Amino acid sequence: MKNSEIVELSTNDLFDKIEDTKAHLSKLKLNHAITPLDNPNKIKEARRLIARLMTELHKRNMKGE
């Protein structure tokens, strides 16, 4: 997901996307612990997506104050 797409999301969509991505990340980590993933970079991509989503959420909170 690109930053331009993240900016277009509403605040509620950001919260939902963060929770979904965190659940997906934990599932990826569990699967990787049991059997190695074909592409372990998916874990890194999920972490970075969460960070980008949370950064946008933080920006919006700072603008609101």
Residue frames as a rotation matrix with the C-alpha (Angstrom) as fourth column:
MET 1
0.586 0.810 0.000 0.00
0.810 -0.586 0.000 0.00
0.000 0.000 -1.000 0.00
LYS 2
-0.303 -0.711 0.635 1.43
0.706 -0.615 -0.351 3.34
0.640 0.342 0.688 -1.06
ASN 3
-0.770 -0.063 -0.635 1.53
0.548 -0.576 -0.607 6.45
-0.328 -0.815 0.478 1.10
SER 4
-0.872 0.485 -0.070 -0.87
-0.451 -0.739 0.500 8.23
0.190 0.467 0.863 -1.26
GLU 5
-0.205 0.806 -0.556 -3.41
0.071 0.578 0.813 5.46
0.976 0.127 -0.176 -0.63
ILE 6
-0.399 -0.016 -0.917 -2.88
0.884 0.259 -0.389 5.69
0.244 -0.966 -0.090 3.12
VAL 7
-0.974 0.000 -0.226 -3.54
0.067 -0.954 -0.292 9.45
-0.216 -0.299 0.929 3.15
GLU 8
-0.620 0.775 -0.123 -6.87
-0.492 -0.261 0.831 8.91
0.612 0.575 0.543 1.38
LEU 9
-0.368 0.482 -0.795 -8.14
0.588 0.783 0.203 6.52
0.720 -0.392 -0.572 4.09
SER 10
0.431 0.551 0.714 -10.45
-0.333 -0.639 0.694 7.81
0.839 -0.537 -0.092 6.78
THR 11
-0.317 -0.575 0.754 -9.39
-0.897 -0.077 -0.435 7.65
0.308 -0.815 -0.491 10.42
ASN 12
0.387 0.535 0.751 -11.69
-0.733 0.673 -0.102 4.70
-0.560 -0.511 0.652 11.14
ASP 13
0.949 -0.090 -0.301 -10.30
-0.169 0.661 -0.731 2.87
0.265 0.745 0.612 8.11
LEU 14
0.031 -0.993 0.111 -6.79
-0.616 -0.106 -0.780 3.49
0.787 -0.044 -0.616 9.45
PHE 15
-0.170 -0.038 0.985 -7.68
-0.947 0.283 -0.153 1.89
-0.273 -0.958 -0.085 12.79
ASP 16
0.775 0.540 0.330 -9.22
-0.417 0.828 -0.374 -1.10
-0.475 0.152 0.867 11.00
LYS 17
0.761 -0.539 -0.362 -6.26
-0.234 0.292 -0.927 -1.48
0.605 0.790 0.096 8.66
ILE 18
-0.183 -0.846 0.501 -3.80
-0.866 -0.103 -0.490 -1.32
0.466 -0.524 -0.713 11.57
GLU 19
0.066 0.275 0.959 -5.64
-0.795 0.596 -0.116 -4.06
-0.603 -0.755 0.258 13.47
ASP 20
0.949 0.314 0.001 -5.93
-0.238 0.723 -0.648 -6.25
-0.204 0.615 0.761 10.36
THR 21
0.495 -0.837 -0.235 -2.26
-0.395 0.025 -0.918 -5.83
0.774 0.547 -0.318 9.53
LYS 22
-0.246 -0.556 0.794 -1.20
-0.965 0.066 -0.252 -6.59
0.087 -0.829 -0.553 13.12
ALA 23
0.468 0.482 0.741 -3.26
-0.532 0.823 -0.199 -9.79
-0.706 -0.301 0.642 13.04
HIS 24
0.964 -0.142 -0.224 -1.73
-0.140 0.445 -0.884 -10.70
0.225 0.884 0.409 9.69
LEU 25
0.130 -0.980 0.153 1.78
-0.727 -0.199 -0.657 -10.03
0.674 -0.026 -0.738 11.05
SER 26
-0.128 -0.159 0.979 1.26
-0.904 0.426 -0.049 -12.26
-0.409 -0.891 -0.198 14.08
LYS 27
0.803 0.467 0.371 -0.05
-0.254 0.831 -0.495 -15.00
-0.540 0.303 0.785 11.80
LEU 28
0.745 -0.603 -0.286 3.00
-0.313 0.063 -0.948 -14.63
0.590 0.795 -0.142 9.54
LYS 29
-0.125 -0.832 0.540 5.35
-0.935 -0.084 -0.345 -14.85
0.333 -0.548 -0.768 12.53
LEU 30
0.196 0.280 0.940 3.64
-0.675 0.734 -0.078 -17.98
-0.712 -0.619 0.333 13.82
ASN 31
0.978 0.197 0.068 3.74
-0.079 0.651 -0.755 -19.66
-0.193 0.733 0.652 10.43
HIS 32
0.483 -0.867 -0.118 7.38
-0.522 -0.178 -0.834 -18.71
0.703 0.465 -0.539 10.02
ALA 33
-0.128 -0.507 0.853 8.24
-0.982 0.188 -0.036 -20.26
-0.142 -0.842 -0.521 13.40
ILE 34
0.476 0.387 0.790 6.62
-0.335 0.910 -0.244 -23.54
-0.813 -0.149 0.563 12.39
THR 35
0.307 -0.392 0.867 7.76
0.850 0.523 -0.065 -23.76
-0.428 0.757 0.494 8.79
PRO 36
-0.568 -0.601 -0.562 9.95
0.308 -0.789 0.532 -21.18
-0.763 0.130 0.633 7.05
LEU 37
0.542 0.757 -0.365 8.11
-0.009 -0.429 -0.903 -18.83
-0.840 0.494 -0.225 4.73
ASP 38
0.452 -0.351 0.820 8.95
0.888 0.266 -0.376 -18.77
-0.086 0.898 0.432 1.03
ASN 39
-0.055 -0.420 0.906 9.51
0.431 -0.829 -0.358 -15.03
0.901 0.371 0.226 1.29
PRO 40
-0.027 0.025 -0.999 10.42
1.000 0.000 -0.027 -13.90
-0.001 -1.000 -0.025 4.83
ASN 41
-0.939 -0.306 0.158 10.50
0.318 -0.946 0.059 -10.28
0.131 0.106 0.986 3.60
LYS 42
-0.121 0.972 0.202 6.70
0.316 -0.155 0.936 -10.31
0.941 0.177 -0.288 3.95
ILE 43
0.308 0.154 -0.939 7.23
0.949 0.024 0.316 -9.95
0.071 -0.988 -0.139 7.72
LYS 44
-0.638 -0.633 -0.439 9.34
0.639 -0.753 0.158 -6.84
-0.431 -0.180 0.884 7.19
GLU 45
-0.793 0.397 0.462 6.80
0.193 -0.555 0.809 -5.40
0.577 0.731 0.364 4.74
ALA 46
0.224 0.926 -0.303 3.95
0.630 0.099 0.770 -5.92
0.743 -0.363 -0.562 7.23
ARG 47
0.056 -0.290 -0.955 5.92
0.943 -0.299 0.146 -4.19
-0.328 -0.909 0.257 10.01
ARG 48
-0.890 -0.451 -0.057 6.68
0.397 -0.831 0.390 -1.24
-0.223 0.324 0.919 7.76
LEU 49
-0.442 0.818 0.368 3.04
0.321 -0.239 0.916 -0.97
0.837 0.524 -0.157 6.66
ILE 50
0.399 0.551 -0.733 1.95
0.874 0.014 0.486 -0.83
0.278 -0.834 -0.476 10.31
ALA 51
-0.330 -0.618 -0.713 4.54
0.771 -0.612 0.174 1.90
-0.544 -0.493 0.679 10.94
ARG 52
-0.934 0.003 0.357 3.34
0.256 -0.692 0.675 3.94
0.250 0.722 0.646 7.96
LEU 53
-0.026 0.999 0.027 -0.29
0.503 -0.010 0.864 3.61
0.864 0.036 -0.502 9.04
MET 54
0.378 0.134 -0.916 0.50
0.923 -0.130 0.362 4.62
-0.071 -0.982 -0.173 12.61
THR 55
-0.702 -0.671 -0.238 2.58
0.623 -0.741 0.251 7.57
-0.345 0.028 0.938 11.37
GLU 56
-0.675 0.536 0.508 -0.36
0.199 -0.530 0.824 8.88
0.711 0.657 0.251 9.36
LEU 57
0.351 0.823 -0.446 -2.64
0.677 0.106 0.728 8.41
0.647 -0.558 -0.520 12.36
HIS 58
-0.019 -0.465 -0.885 -0.19
0.922 -0.350 0.164 10.32
-0.386 -0.813 0.435 14.55
LYS 59
-0.909 -0.304 0.286 -0.01
0.406 -0.800 0.442 13.16
0.094 0.518 0.850 11.99
ARG 60
-0.209 0.923 0.322 -3.79
0.280 -0.259 0.924 13.45
0.937 0.283 -0.205 12.05
ASN 61
0.460 0.344 -0.818 -3.86
0.860 0.056 0.507 13.49
0.220 -0.937 -0.271 15.86
MET 62
-0.444 -0.706 -0.551 -1.22
0.782 -0.606 0.146 16.25
-0.437 -0.366 0.822 15.94
LYS 63
-0.822 0.208 0.530 -3.21
0.251 -0.702 0.666 18.34
0.511 0.681 0.525 13.44
GLY 64
0.124 0.985 -0.123 -6.35
0.495 0.046 0.867 17.96
0.860 -0.169 -0.482 15.54
GLU 65
0.155 -0.113 -0.981 -4.75
0.984 -0.067 0.163 19.28
-0.084 -0.991 0.101 18.72
